[in-house]
Every structure is written in C-alpha cells, then in structure tokens.
Amino acid sequence: MSVDLSVSLCGVPLRNPVIAASGTFGYGTEYANLMDVGALGGICSKGLTLEPRSGNRGVRLAETPSGLINSIGLENPGIRSFIENQLPTMLALGPAVLANLSGSTLETYVEGAKLLDATGVQMIELNISCPNVSDGGMIWGVDCASAASITAAVRAATKKPLVVKLSPNAPDLVGVARAVVGAGADALSLVNTFTAFAVDVERGVPVFENKTAGLCGPAIRPIALRMLRDIMLMVPECSLDRGRGKAPGRFVPVIGLGGIATWRDAAEFIMTGATAIQVGAATFANPNAMPEIIAGLEAFMARKGYGNLDAMRGIAL
C-alpha cells in the first residue's frame, strides 16, 4: 500500500518526521558523502550563540554502556558567521532547517533570534536545556519562571515558528512545558541530555573538566519516552485532540528525541504522540541510521495498514 510520511510542523512541511538533532549532524554537509542528506525531513544546526565559542577543554566524549556522555560546550562559529558561511549550504540541501539558538544572557538570546529572523531558516529551536555550559543553557530550562521569561523574550524577537527544547533535568518538566507554552512556544522538543558523571579510575579524578556532562543514547530512551507521555497527557495544548480539531484551543506539537536509533524506536515515540522525532547519537555509531529509520517506518506502516502518520500517532496513550 502507499504510505504518506509527510508532516506539517507548525506550518512547515517536512517530507518525513525524521530530523537530525542539534550538535550531532554538524550543518548537514558533513554527512553528504555518507548518506542522502536530502532525504531527511529536517536538519537542526549545531547550537548557535551570538558570539563564537571554542567549546569545553579536555575530554569531550566518553562512552558508557548503551550511551555516550558528552561535554562539547556549544562549540560554534557564532550566529553571524553561521548565517554568512554555513546557512546557504544548509538551505540548499533540501530538508527543513532548524536553527538551534543558545546564549549566555537573555540579551544575547534575543539578539541572536533577531539575526536568525532575517534569514531563510524555517524554524528556531530555543535551547534552554544544554547541561554542558557554565552560563546560559540549562539554567534557563529547569525553572518555570526563567523558562517562561526567555521564551517570551525570544518569541517577541522573531516571527519564525519557535520550538523550545526542554531539559529532562528540570524538577518539574511538565510545569516548565506549561510555562513555555503559555509564553508563546509553537512547539516543544524533548528531551535533551541527562546530567551525568564519570570517573577516570586510573587517576582518581572526574573524566570531564566541567565535572558533570550530558548522557545521551539508547540508555535514556525509555525515560525520554515516559517524559513525552507525561507532556502529552498533562499539557492541554499538546493534546492530540486539539491537533485533530476535536477540542478547542491552540495545538502545540511535540518533537520527541532521546536514544532513538531504529525505526522501532521512532514508532514508539510517534505512537506516544510525537509529531516528529530527532535522531542524534545513533548517527555517530551508524551514519545511515536516519535513512534506515525512514525506510523502516515506511515498510512497517505499509505492513500494518497505516496510510499516514496520523493513523498511528498517539495510539499508545
């Protein structure tokens, strides 16, 4: 049977629900010799800050069973350089382009949003959840009031659809989700990495100079999936009834991520309500992970008789 994998995300058309996650796919061109980048639904840029950043010193990556701990530190060329040098090529690749926006202060977030607003990026993903920097990042995303204030400020600075990327380290993730939705978020993406710790036993010291770092990969998937379920059930604007016009009010779609490596993983997130999904660490181990997920989803849907993603979205809730 014919299967339609297309998605409309805040009015932005995606040929399929698979988006390359921020910080794991560069700017798209890095994988162009390994896979058909144009086949993806979207590409999210590396985390971008107003000023260039060299990232964290020392060890940046450490493997752990079923996961990867990273302490990159938002290394990036700065938003102005990105707009001039990387963005034109990204836009020419074909998939929707999401610019991941981070910063150190509210003012730098706002200025960055204004610069991105004047470009061809289709969406801005507001990063208030990175645990690998000492200023900005996660400090905005673990408190409801702070998350609402940064979301409202960035919302006022751009007309682009605004996705807010949430931290699983927030003591009240549902509360933060409600706060940013109330402050104007058009969509949510969750989850970012879990704060983790590793020890160099030969030296008896922490592996990372920042002491803690972010855990990603298959180890976090069941927890990320549970958090997605919590949001779908407890944030009224994210209810699929609103998305299907069965209930009044604004609909805020959710992009699910966290340890997705196979089409089965992607199907789990979609069946738990995700409108789209992002794939990150899996691409490091298997550069063809995303094309395989797309092909696997299509074959699975045809086998089960799902003509489009709406036919399976949310059925596990």
Buried (B, 14 or more C-beta within 10 A) or exposed (E): EEBBBEBEBBEBEBBBBBBBBBBBBBBBBEBEEEBEBEBBBBBBBBBBBBEBBEEBEEBBBBEEEEBBBBBBBBBBBBBBEBBEEBBEEBBEBBBBBBBBBBBBEBEBBBBBBBBBBEBEBBBBBBBBBBBBBEEBBBBBBBBBEBBBBBBBBBBEBBEBBBBBBBBBBBEEBBBBBBBBBBBBBBBBBBBBBBBBEBEEEEEEEBBBBBEBBBBBBBBBBEBBBEBBBBBBBBBBBBBBEBBEEEEEEEBBBBBBBBBBBBBEBBBBBBBBBBBBBBBBBBBBEEBBBBBBBBEBBBEBBEEEEBEBBBEBBBEBE
